[in-house]
Amino acid sequence: MVQCRVSSSQLVAIVDGQGLAPDDARALWQRFSAHMDENEGDFDGFAAKEGFRYARVSVQDHTPSLVLTNDPAAPTETKTAKTRGKKKRGRQKKRPRGPR
């Protein structure tokens, strides 16, 4: 995992489409970080804990944004770190072996 340092003044939080004041955004990010330290990849749990349906992190113009919403059109589940990128494994066909 790649980590970088971001000044807390650069953190943005968007709640139901509205940006939060810098102090409120910083406090929300602190709660988010603490939750993720204890529950890696648990965006849904954090959203529920904060009283929202959906949470995600995005980067816009090199600035991290924490997005929370109650929008019914938002996905009900987010991919967690544990499931992201994993393919469903069904019955796999055997590949013919070439000469060795």
Secondary structure, 3 states (H helix, E strand, C coil): CCCCCCCHHHCEEEECCEECCHHHHHHHHHHHHHHHHHCCCCHHHHHHHCCCCEEEEEEECCEEEEEEECCCCCCCCCCCCCCCCCCCCCCCCCCCCCCC
